[in-house]
Each structure stands twice: as structure tokens, then as C-alpha cells.
């Protein structure tokens, strides 16, 4: 069963909203919500609210759980354009087009594979691999501590009885004095 939700007269340009809508099209509803929460774009908030509204419509009207819903269709169309003016050169008025967007969302029930959860499962290793990795890292840190204790500090390079660091500082003092040494 299809569930439909609309958002009309959104005061964001349709072109900017389409960028975000293309990211979540054909996603599972939960994956789309997670994706929108992480995006910094201004249009992500209204899209997330629209998805929440469609989910609540499905629960209330049809009694469908959100686990089985996916985004079947998501269209972003241009709405009414508000015409405004700003001052231009020589006393002229320059037009500004403030665009609005109409968003239509259709959710459908069906087992659409979870895109994000598949990626997470592919990246995460199995539990035994994690435990082995932890053991190896503990052993390497213990070895590195033992090696650091065995390594002796190198001797300073000496030039005419003074270390290299003090020699450089003496040169710097001579070069940057205000009065010449006579």
C-alpha cells in the first residue's frame, strides 16, 4: 500500500532540494532519516519532517510499521516564484526571483534492502576478528614500551665545547642585535 505526503511552498530553491532528494531516493525509511540527520544542508530538515509525516500517516491510516517502508517516489517541483527588487546602478531596480519548491513523497510497503546497514555490515569485521585485533595491539604496545626502555639517548654534537643548539642561539643573538658590536 502506498502512502503519500506533500510539502508545498517550501522557501528553498527546487534545485537545492533536488540535490538532497537524489541522495535518499529508493532508500529504506530509517536509512533515509539517518542520512538526513547527518547532512548540513538547509533542505535536509524539511525533508526529514516530511518523511516523519509520511511514516505517521502510514501508522495512523493503514496500521503499517515503519520497518517495512521505503521511499518509492520522491519528486521536487518548482512552486510559485516570489518577485522582489533590489537597488541597482543609476537608480534602477534589479529583479530577484525567490523560488519555492513543492515536494511529493510516496512511501511503499515492501522489503527494500537496507543500503546503509549493508555498508556498515561490510565495513565492520566479525567479533572474533575484533578480539584478535585488540590482542595484537596490546602486544605491540608492550613491545614498543620495552624497546623504548632499551634505546639509549644519543650524545650531543659538540662544536668547540658547545652544543649545536647553543651555537645556533649565539648566532641568532649576534645577528639580531640593534647596535653593531664594535
C-alpha positions as a Markdown table, in Angstrom:
| # | Residue | x | y | z |
|---|---|---|---|---|
| 1 | Unk | 0.0 | 0.0 | 0.0 |
| 2 | Unk | 1.3 | 3.4 | -0.9 |
| 3 | Unk | 1.4 | 6.4 | 1.5 |
| 4 | Unk | 1.6 | 9.9 | 0.2 |
| 5 | Unk | 2.8 | 13.1 | 1.8 |
| 6 | Unk | 3.3 | 16.6 | 0.3 |
| 7 | Unk | 5.2 | 19.7 | 1.3 |
| 8 | Unk | 4.2 | 22.8 | -0.7 |
| 9 | Unk | 5.7 | 26.3 | -0.9 |
| 10 | Unk | 9.0 | 25.4 | 0.8 |
| 11 | Unk | 11.1 | 28.6 | 0.6 |
| 12 | Unk | 14.2 | 26.9 | -0.8 |
| 13 | Unk | 15.1 | 26.7 | -4.4 |
| 14 | Unk | 14.0 | 23.4 | -6.0 |
| 15 | Unk | 17.4 | 22.9 | -7.5 |
| 16 | Unk | 18.9 | 22.8 | -4.0 |
| 17 | Unk | 16.3 | 20.5 | -2.6 |
| 18 | Unk | 16.7 | 18.0 | -5.6 |
| 19 | Unk | 20.4 | 17.6 | -4.6 |
| 20 | Unk | 19.4 | 16.1 | -1.3 |
| 21 | Unk | 16.4 | 14.3 | -2.6 |
| 22 | Unk | 18.6 | 12.4 | -5.1 |
| 23 | Unk | 20.6 | 11.1 | -2.2 |
| 24 | Unk | 17.8 | 9.4 | -0.4 |
| 25 | Unk | 15.6 | 8.2 | -3.3 |
| 26 | Unk | 14.8 | 4.4 | -3.1 |
| 27 | Unk | 16.2 | 4.2 | 0.4 |
| 28 | Unk | 14.7 | 2.4 | 3.4 |
| 29 | Unk | 12.8 | 5.0 | 5.5 |
| 30 | Unk | 15.1 | 4.5 | 8.6 |
| 31 | Unk | 18.3 | 4.8 | 6.4 |
| 32 | Unk | 17.0 | 7.9 | 4.8 |
| 33 | Unk | 16.3 | 9.5 | 8.2 |
| 34 | Unk | 19.8 | 8.7 | 9.4 |
| 35 | Unk | 21.3 | 10.1 | 6.2 |
| 36 | Unk | 19.3 | 13.4 | 6.5 |
| 37 | Unk | 20.3 | 13.8 | 10.2 |
| 38 | Unk | 24.0 | 13.9 | 9.2 |
| 39 | Unk | 23.7 | 16.3 | 6.3 |
| 40 | Unk | 24.5 | 20.0 | 6.9 |
| 41 | Unk | 22.2 | 21.3 | 4.1 |
| 42 | Unk | 19.2 | 23.5 | 4.9 |
| 43 | Unk | 16.8 | 21.4 | 2.9 |
| 44 | Unk | 17.6 | 18.2 | 4.9 |
| 45 | Unk | 15.4 | 19.3 | 7.8 |
| 46 | Unk | 12.2 | 19.8 | 5.9 |
| 47 | Unk | 12.7 | 16.5 | 4.0 |
| 48 | Unk | 13.2 | 14.7 | 7.3 |
| 49 | Unk | 10.0 | 16.2 | 8.7 |
| 50 | Unk | 8.2 | 15.1 | 5.5 |
| 51 | Unk | 9.4 | 11.6 | 5.9 |
| 52 | Unk | 8.3 | 11.6 | 9.6 |
| 53 | Unk | 4.9 | 12.9 | 8.5 |
| 54 | Unk | 4.5 | 10.1 | 5.9 |
| 55 | Unk | 5.5 | 7.5 | 8.4 |
| 56 | Unk | 2.9 | 8.7 | 10.9 |
| 57 | Unk | 0.3 | 8.7 | 8.1 |
| 58 | Unk | 1.1 | 5.1 | 7.4 |
| 59 | Unk | 0.9 | 4.1 | 11.0 |
| 60 | Unk | -2.3 | 6.0 | 11.7 |
| 61 | Unk | -4.3 | 5.4 | 8.5 |
| 62 | Unk | -3.1 | 2.0 | 7.4 |
| 63 | Unk | -1.5 | 0.5 | 10.5 |
| 64 | Unk | 1.8 | -0.2 | 8.7 |
| 65 | Unk | 5.1 | -0.4 | 10.7 |
| 66 | Unk | 8.0 | 1.8 | 9.5 |
| 67 | Unk | 10.4 | -1.1 | 9.3 |
| 68 | Unk | 8.8 | -2.3 | 6.0 |
| 69 | Unk | 8.5 | 1.2 | 4.3 |
| 70 | Unk | 10.8 | 2.5 | 1.7 |
| 71 | Unk | 10.8 | 5.7 | -0.5 |
| 72 | Unk | 9.2 | 4.7 | -3.7 |
| 73 | Unk | 8.9 | 8.1 | -5.3 |
| 74 | Unk | 10.3 | 11.5 | -4.4 |
| 75 | Unk | 9.7 | 14.4 | -6.7 |
| 76 | Unk | 10.7 | 18.0 | -6.2 |
| 77 | Unk | 8.9 | 20.5 | -8.4 |
| 78 | Unk | 9.1 | 24.3 | -8.7 |
| 79 | Unk | 6.5 | 26.3 | -6.9 |
| 80 | Unk | 5.4 | 29.9 | -7.0 |
| 81 | Unk | 8.3 | 32.4 | -7.6 |
| 82 | Unk | 8.2 | 35.5 | -5.4 |
| 83 | Unk | 9.4 | 38.5 | -7.4 |
| 84 | Unk | 11.4 | 41.1 | -5.4 |
| 85 | Unk | 13.6 | 44.0 | -6.3 |
| 86 | Unk | 16.8 | 45.5 | -5.0 |
| 87 | Unk | 18.6 | 48.7 | -5.9 |
| 88 | Unk | 20.8 | 48.7 | -8.9 |
| 89 | Unk | 23.2 | 51.3 | -10.5 |
| 90 | Unk | 21.8 | 54.7 | -11.6 |
| 91 | Unk | 18.7 | 54.4 | -9.5 |
| 92 | Unk | 17.4 | 51.3 | -11.3 |
| 93 | Unk | 15.6 | 48.4 | -9.7 |
| 94 | Unk | 17.1 | 44.9 | -10.3 |
| 95 | Unk | 14.8 | 41.9 | -10.1 |
| 96 | Unk | 15.3 | 39.0 | -7.7 |
| 97 | Unk | 13.5 | 35.7 | -8.1 |
| 98 | Unk | 12.8 | 34.0 | -4.7 |
| 99 | Unk | 11.9 | 30.4 | -5.7 |
| 100 | Unk | 9.8 | 27.9 | -3.8 |
| 101 | Unk | 9.5 | 24.1 | -4.1 |
| 102 | Unk | 6.7 | 21.6 | -3.9 |
| 103 | Unk | 7.9 | 18.1 | -2.7 |
| 104 | Unk | 5.8 | 15.0 | -3.1 |
| 105 | Unk | 6.8 | 11.8 | -1.3 |
| 106 | Unk | 5.4 | 8.3 | -1.8 |
| 107 | Unk | 6.3 | 5.5 | 0.6 |
| 108 | Unk | 5.5 | 1.9 | -0.3 |
| 109 | Unk | 5.5 | -1.2 | 1.8 |
| 110 | Unk | 7.9 | -3.9 | 0.8 |
| 111 | Unk | 11.2 | -5.4 | 1.7 |
| 112 | Unk | 13.6 | -2.9 | 0.1 |
| 113 | Unk | 17.2 | -3.8 | 1.1 |
| 114 | Unk | 18.7 | -1.5 | 3.7 |
| 115 | Unk | 21.5 | 0.3 | 1.9 |
| 116 | Unk | 23.3 | 1.9 | 4.8 |
| 117 | Unk | 23.1 | -1.2 | 7.1 |
| 118 | Unk | 24.7 | -3.3 | 4.3 |
| 119 | Unk | 27.6 | -0.8 | 4.1 |
| 120 | Unk | 28.0 | -0.9 | 7.8 |
| 121 | Unk | 28.0 | -4.7 | 7.9 |
| 122 | Unk | 30.6 | -4.8 | 5.1 |
| 123 | Unk | 32.9 | -2.4 | 6.9 |
| 124 | Unk | 32.6 | -3.9 | 10.4 |
| 125 | Unk | 34.7 | -7.1 | 11.0 |
| 126 | Unk | 33.4 | -10.1 | 12.8 |
| 127 | Unk | 33.5 | -10.3 | 16.6 |
| 128 | Unk | 36.5 | -12.7 | 16.7 |
| 129 | Unk | 38.4 | -10.5 | 14.3 |
| 130 | Unk | 37.9 | -7.6 | 16.6 |
| 131 | Unk | 39.1 | -9.5 | 19.6 |
| 132 | Unk | 42.2 | -10.7 | 17.7 |
| 133 | Unk | 43.0 | -7.2 | 16.7 |
| 134 | Unk | 42.7 | -5.9 | 20.3 |
| 135 | Unk | 45.1 | -8.7 | 21.5 |
| 136 | Unk | 47.6 | -7.8 | 18.7 |
| 137 | Unk | 47.5 | -4.1 | 19.5 |
| 138 | Unk | 48.1 | -4.7 | 23.3 |
| 139 | Unk | 51.1 | -7.0 | 22.4 |
| 140 | Unk | 52.6 | -4.4 | 20.1 |
| 141 | Unk | 52.3 | -1.6 | 22.7 |
| 142 | Unk | 54.0 | -3.8 | 25.3 |
| 143 | Unk | 56.8 | -4.5 | 22.8 |
| 144 | Unk | 57.2 | -0.8 | 21.9 |
| 145 | Unk | 57.5 | 0.1 | 25.6 |
| 146 | Unk | 60.2 | -2.5 | 26.2 |
| 147 | Unk | 62.1 | -1.2 | 23.1 |
| 148 | Unk | 61.9 | 2.4 | 24.3 |
| 149 | Unk | 63.5 | 1.4 | 27.6 |
| 150 | Unk | 66.4 | -0.3 | 25.9 |
| 151 | Unk | 67.2 | 2.6 | 23.5 |
| 152 | Unk | 69.8 | 5.0 | 24.9 |
| 153 | Unk | 69.7 | 8.7 | 24.2 |
| 154 | Unk | 72.3 | 9.8 | 21.6 |
| 155 | Unk | 75.2 | 12.0 | 22.6 |
| 156 | Unk | 75.1 | 15.7 | 21.7 |
| 157 | Unk | 77.1 | 17.0 | 18.7 |
| 158 | Unk | 79.7 | 19.3 | 20.1 |
| 159 | Unk | 81.4 | 22.1 | 18.3 |
| 160 | Unk | 84.3 | 23.7 | 20.2 |
| 161 | Unk | 82.9 | 22.7 | 23.5 |
| 162 | Unk | 79.4 | 24.0 | 23.0 |
| 163 | Unk | 76.4 | 22.0 | 21.8 |
| 164 | Unk | 74.8 | 22.7 | 18.4 |
| 165 | Unk | 71.7 | 24.2 | 19.9 |
| 166 | Unk | 73.6 | 26.8 | 22.0 |
| 167 | Unk | 75.8 | 27.6 | 19.0 |
| 168 | Unk | 72.7 | 28.4 | 16.9 |
| 169 | Unk | 71.3 | 30.6 | 19.6 |
| 170 | Unk | 74.5 | 32.6 | 19.8 |
| 171 | Unk | 74.5 | 33.2 | 16.1 |
| 172 | Unk | 70.9 | 34.4 | 16.3 |
| 173 | Unk | 71.8 | 36.8 | 19.2 |
| 174 | Unk | 74.6 | 38.3 | 17.2 |
| 175 | Unk | 72.5 | 38.7 | 14.0 |
| 176 | Unk | 69.5 | 40.4 | 15.6 |
| 177 | Unk | 71.1 | 42.9 | 18.0 |
| 178 | Unk | 70.0 | 46.5 | 17.4 |
| 179 | Unk | 73.5 | 48.0 | 17.7 |
| 180 | Unk | 76.5 | 46.7 | 15.9 |
| 181 | Unk | 79.2 | 45.2 | 18.0 |
| 182 | Unk | 82.4 | 47.3 | 17.6 |
